[in-house]
Amino acid sequence: MTDPQTLRDAALESKAWPFEEARKLVKRYPQGKPGGEAVLFETGYGPSGLPHIGTFNEVLRTTMVRRAYEALT
């Protein structure tokens, strides 16, 4: 199992797009959100129509960036 510091170091060096996007958020909120609020990750997923691959992609992309953000912070 990888220790948290090794994982964070790898996340800081990663060129994968979820980590690039997560670094933008860390840069924007270096001390977290004002007032100690949580950084929220939202998707465009809604109840209109039947679920399809686009619905899955929307949730997947958001989850990937959220996990990258968690690894960085």
Kinemage of the C-alpha trace (Angstrom):
@kinemage 1
@onewidth
@group {chain A} dominant
@subgroup {mainchain}
@vectorlist {calphas} color= white
{ca met a 1} P 0.000 0.000 0.000
{ca thr a 2} L 1.268 3.459 -0.892
{ca asp a 3} L 1.678 5.962 1.903
{ca pro a 4} L -0.197 9.315 1.610
{ca gln a 5} L 2.939 11.415 1.043
{ca thr a 6} L 4.124 9.226 -1.840
{ca leu a 7} L 0.646 9.430 -3.392
{ca arg a 8} L 0.592 13.229 -3.016
{ca asp a 9} L 4.066 13.547 -4.556
{ca ala a 10} L 2.952 11.463 -7.542
{ca ala a 11} L -0.218 13.576 -7.871
{ca leu a 12} L 1.826 16.784 -7.896
{ca glu a 13} L 3.945 15.445 -10.781
{ca ser a 14} L 1.158 13.823 -12.809
{ca lys a 15} L 0.385 15.250 -16.259
{ca ala a 16} L -2.985 13.468 -16.478
{ca trp a 17} L -5.815 15.923 -17.102
{ca pro a 18} L -7.730 15.272 -13.832
{ca phe a 19} L -4.626 16.312 -11.906
{ca glu a 20} L -4.102 19.347 -14.150
{ca glu a 21} L -7.683 20.457 -13.418
{ca ala a 22} L -7.317 19.699 -9.710
{ca arg a 23} L -4.136 21.808 -9.547
{ca lys a 24} L -6.108 24.744 -10.978
{ca leu a 25} L -8.542 24.404 -8.086
{ca val a 26} L -5.729 24.183 -5.531
{ca lys a 27} L -4.192 27.313 -7.064
{ca arg a 28} L -7.559 29.100 -6.912
{ca tyr a 29} L -8.211 28.036 -3.309
{ca pro a 30} L -4.769 27.472 -1.734
{ca gln a 31} L -6.184 27.661 1.802
{ca gly a 32} L -9.484 25.992 0.936
{ca lys a 33} L -12.664 27.936 0.340
{ca pro a 34} L -13.313 31.107 2.349
{ca gly a 35} L -15.038 30.472 5.648
{ca gly a 36} L -13.901 26.847 5.707
{ca glu a 37} L -16.569 25.792 3.214
{ca ala a 38} L -16.091 22.542 1.319
{ca val a 39} L -15.053 22.600 -2.336
{ca leu a 40} L -18.079 21.136 -4.135
{ca phe a 41} L -17.904 19.143 -7.342
{ca glu a 42} L -21.125 19.132 -9.348
{ca thr a 43} L -22.222 17.334 -12.492
{ca gly a 44} L -24.853 18.047 -15.103
{ca tyr a 45} L -26.548 14.727 -14.371
{ca gly a 46} L -30.317 15.124 -14.205
{ca pro a 47} L -33.505 13.084 -14.311
{ca ser a 48} L -34.404 13.954 -17.914
{ca gly a 49} L -34.545 10.896 -20.136
{ca leu a 50} L -33.013 7.483 -19.799
{ca pro a 51} L -29.448 7.116 -18.493
{ca his a 52} L -26.880 6.690 -21.274
{ca ile a 53} L -23.091 6.686 -21.736
{ca gly a 54} L -22.998 10.502 -21.705
{ca thr a 55} L -24.606 10.453 -18.268
{ca phe a 56} L -21.914 8.083 -17.044
{ca asn a 57} L -19.149 10.240 -18.556
{ca glu a 58} L -20.449 13.351 -16.811
{ca val a 59} L -20.299 11.654 -13.420
{ca leu a 60} L -16.978 9.920 -14.188
{ca arg a 61} L -15.134 13.098 -15.219
{ca thr a 62} L -16.289 14.956 -12.119
{ca thr a 63} L -15.326 12.042 -9.884
{ca met a 64} L -11.867 11.805 -11.461
{ca val a 65} L -11.141 15.491 -10.796
{ca arg a 66} L -12.551 15.233 -7.261
{ca arg a 67} L -10.300 12.249 -6.494
{ca ala a 68} L -7.296 14.054 -7.952
{ca tyr a 69} L -8.118 17.090 -5.787
{ca glu a 70} L -8.334 14.856 -2.721
{ca ala a 71} L -4.918 13.361 -3.537
{ca leu a 72} L -3.407 16.841 -3.844
{ca thr a 73} L -4.916 18.197 -0.660
